[in-house]
Amino acid sequence: MFKKVMTIIFEKRISNATTSSTKTRPSHIFNINNNNTTLITRYYASESQNKDKPNKKELRSRRALFYVPGSEERKVNRSRTSKADCIVYDLEDGVAFNRKGIAREMVFDTLEASEPGTSEKAVRINAVGSGLDLDDLNVVLRSTRLQAIVIPKVQTPKDIQFVSRMIDSVATDATKTTIRLIASIESALGIMNIKEIATSDPRLDALIFAAEDYCADLGLIRTSSRKELAYARQVIVTAACAYDLQAIDLVCLDYNDDTILTEECQEGKEMGFVGKQAIHPRQVDIIQQTFLPDDKDVNRAARIIQGFKHHTDKGIGAFSLDGKMIDLPMVKWAEKIIARAKAGGVTIPTPPPIE
């Protein structure tokens, strides 16, 4: 009787907690029955979600977000052969003011001429409220090949919601339910409003940390240790994890130094980022290789998931693998590793049967 009451109370608390959320995300609760503990996953959908908004079951790999200046024809043409997970045609900082119009048309034509492939095609528009964003959106949203929009200088949920409404109004029928949004956090206000931004719209898929703009906003001195950026980076990773988004790390400005780039990639990976921004083609391979889960982790993750299923069927919760205890947090880690590996094109090994 006590167990039944506790289950009801716990479920009630979970239900009440979700009423204030504006995002759809899983909540894990335990059902106690006949002395066995099983994991139940329930999805709570916000009533505000529009049925025309995307169903984000597909995990898009974004190990490298490669920026291509939208007004430079040579670089735009070279981008067609890039292997970057996400190619971002830039209409913002990489384009001079007097070439914005040319860039819009060139990016639109490039999108329309592109073939479906492994690279996601995205556009970074000018900041909402800049006076240039509306023209950007009215052009690029008419492309049938556009897959994502990077919104720079996001400070409040209204920045995300404005772009989402423009998608509803302007985007083609073919892309209206598939375009994802990526928010670039570049200021103190953006960091302070991170929860509201992260839960602002169902189309939002990822958070980017823009270190240089952030340093300029706060007057920080940029150092090689990056210690001055630790707080903001961890805030973004935490918010992304809490609200089922991807976290994309800062740009490495030393694009000719592979050692520094590799160090930054490894550090970002250890902090919880799933990808990194690239500003030069030579950065892409190192970034994508580093952010791909290594074989050792993939193999272990596959064995953990196999062991979890095997022991759950027997009514056993925690179990031992290679002399270490495995419980639900480790299973959650394993599921994320496998998801990232699959999204990156890795073949998941089948572990030998458990005897």
N, C-alpha and C positions, 0 to 999 in steps of 0.2 A: 504493500500500500504506500509506504514511504517513497519507494522508487518511482511509482506511478505519479505521485504528487509532484516530485522533484522534476520529472520530465515535463509535466504540464507547465510548471512555473517557468522552467528554462525556455520552453518554446514560446511562452507568452512574452518573456523579456526580449527574445530575439525578434518577435513579431513587432513589438512596440518600437524597438530600436530602428527598424527599417522604415517606419512610416515617415521619418524625416529625411530619408535619403532620396536624392534625385537621380541616382544611377542604378542600373541593374547589376547586381553582383551576388555571388553565392554566399550563403551563411551556413556554417557547419554546426550541427547540433548532434548530441548523442541520444540515442534511444535505448533505454535500459529495459531489457526484456529477457526473462529466464536466465539471469546472471550473465548474459552475453552483451557486449557493447558493440554496436554497429554504427558506422558513419552514415549520416543522412545529409544529402545536399539539397537545399531548397533554393529556388531562385525567386526573388521578390522583385517584381517589375513596378517601376514608378508609374502612377496613373497618368503622368504628364507625357509619357513616351508616345510618340506618334507612330502609327503602324507603318508609315512610309519611311521611317528612319531605319538605318542599316542594322541588320542582325550580325553582330561581330563575332561569329563563331570561327571564322577564318583568321588564324594568326599570321600576320604578315611579318616576315623577317625584315628587320631594319638595323642590321649590324652597322652598315655604313650609310649615312645620309650625305650624298655627294652633291655639293652646290655647283651649279653651272651658270655663269652670268648670261642672262637672257638676251643681251644685246650684242654678244660677241659670236659672230657666225661660225668662226673656226672652232671655238670651244663647244658650241652647241652641236655642230656636226660630229665632232669627235666623241661626244657623249653617247651617240647612238650605239657604240660598241662597248660601252662601260658595263662592267659586271657588278656594279654597286647594287645592293639590295634596293636602295631608293635613290633615284635621280631627282634632284630638286632644281628645277629651272627658276632662277632667281630674278625677280622683278624689283627687289628692294635695294639693299646696300651695294650689290654688285653692279648696279646700273646707274649711269649718270642721269641727272634729272632731265636733260634735254633729249635723252634717248629712251625714255619710258615707253612712249607710243610705239617706237620701232621694236622694242623688246617684246611688248605684248603680242604683236602680230607674228614675230618670229617664233615665240614660244608656242602660240596657238598652232601655227603651221607645223612645227616640229612634233607637237603632240598628235596632231591628226595624221601625220605621216608615219608615226611610230607603229611598230608591230607588237602585238601582245608577246610578252616574254617574262623572264624571271625578275626583271627590274620594275619596281613600282615607279610610276610617273607622277611627280608632284610639282607644285608651283608654290614658291614663296611670294606672296603678295606684299604690297606695302601695308604698313600698320593701319589698323582700323582708326579712322579719324584723321588720317594724314591728308585727306583730300585726293588721294590717288587710288585708294582701295576699291572704290566703286567701279572705276574704269577697269581696273585689273580684273575684277570678278565678272563684270559684264562681258569681257572678252574670253577669258580662259574657261569659264563655266559652260560655254557653248561647245567645248570639245567633248567628243565621245570617248576620248582616250584618257582623260584626266582621272586619276585615282585618289589623289590626296592634295590638301592645301595646307601649307605651313603658314601659320599666322604669327608674325613677329610682334614683339613688344606687348604681349598679352598682360594686362594688369587687372582686369575684372572679368566676371562671367559674360558681361555684355559684349565683349570683343568676340568671344566664341559664338554667342547666340546670334549676333548680327550676320556673321558669315554663314551660319547654318540656315538662317532665314533666306539669305540670298541663294543658297543651293536649292531650297524649296521653290523659289520663284523663277530662277534662271536656268538651272542645270537641265540637261537633256533627260528624257525618260530613261535612257540607258544607264545614266550615271547617278541619278538622283538618290538612289538607295545604296550606292556603293562607295561614294566619295567619303573618305575619312578626313578628320581634322587633326592637325598636330600643332600644339601650342608652344611657342617659344617664350620662356620665362627669362626676363632680362633686367628686372628691377627689384628694388626692395618691396614695392607695393605688390608686385607679382608674387613674391615669396610669401608675403603676409596674407594674401588672398588665395593661397594655393588650394585649399580645400574647396572653396567655392568655384574656382576655375576647373578643378579636376572633376567636379560633379555637374558642370554647367550644361552639357549636351550629350546625348547618346552617340553622336558622330565622333566625339573626341576619342582619339586612339593613343596618343602619346604626348609626353612632355619633354621639351628640349631645354637644356640649360645653356644660355648664351653668356659665357663668362666675361667677355670683354665689355659688353654693355652693362652687365651687372657691376663690374669693377668701376666703370665710369660713373654709374649712378650713385654708388656708395662712397666714391673717392678712395677705393682700396688700391694698395700698391701690389701689383702683380708680381709674384715671386715664383721661382722654379719649383719650390716645394708644394705650391698650390694650397697651403694650409689656410690661407685667407678665404678660400672657396669651399672649405669642407662643410660648413654649416648649410649653405645653400644647396650644395649637391646632395647632401643627405636628406634635406627636406623634400627635394624633388623625387628622389628614389622612394622615400617613405610614402609620399602621396600617390605616386604611380602604383606602388604595390597595393596600397589600401583600396584604390578605386579601379583596379584591373586595367591599368594603362602601362605603356612602355615608357622607360626613362632613357633618354638619349643624352650622352655626355658632351662636354665642351669640345671646341675646336683646338687642335694642336697647331699652333702658329709656326712651329719649326718644321715645315713640311719637307725639308731636305734632310732632316736628322731622324733616321729610322730608329735609333736607340731611344731617343726621347719619346717618339710616337709609340713605340712598343711599351715603354714604361707607363705612359699615360693610359694606354688601352688596358693593360693589366690592372692598374690601379682602379680604373673605372669599373671594370668587370668585377673586381673584388668588392667594390662598394655597392654593387647591385644594378648598375646600368646594363642595358642589353645592347647598346650600340653607341656609336660616336659619329660626330659630324666630320666631314672631310671637305677640304678646300682645294685639294690637288689630286689628280688621278693616281699619282704614285702612293698616296696614302690608303687607297681603297683596299688593296690586297692585305696589307698588314692589319688593318682594322677588322676586316671580315674574318680573317683567320684567327685573330686573338679572341674575338667575341663569340666564336663558335665553341660550344662545349667540347672539351677534349675527350679523347676516346676513353680514358680511364673513368671520367665522371659519367659518360653515357653508359658504359658497361655496368658500373655500379648502380646507376639509377634504374636500369632495366632489371637488375637482380632484386633491387629493393621492391619495385612494383610487383614483380613476380612473387616474391616472398610474402608481401602484404596480402595479396589475393589468396595465396596458398594457406596462410595462417588464419585469415578471416573466415575462410570456408570451414575451418575447424573450430571456430569460436575463440581464437586466440588473438589478443590485442598486440602488445609489444612482443617482438621476437629478436633473435640474435642473428647477425650476419657478419662473418669474419671477426668474431669476437667482440662486436660492438652492438649495443642495443639499438633497435630500430623501432620508432614509434611514429605517430601521425605527422609531427613536424618534418621528419626525415622523408616520409612518403610525399609530402607536399613539395619538398625540395626536388625529389626525384621526378615528380610530374612536370615541374617547370623545366628541368634539364632536358627531359625527353621532348617536350613541346618546342623548345628552342632548337634542339637538334633537328627535329623534323622540319621546322620552318626553314632551317638553313640547308636542307637537302641531304641530311645525313641519314643513312640507312641504320635503323635501330636493330642491334643484334638480338637474337633470341637466346636467352640463357638456357643452359642445360636443365633438364627436369630435376625437381627437388625430390630426393628419395626419402 
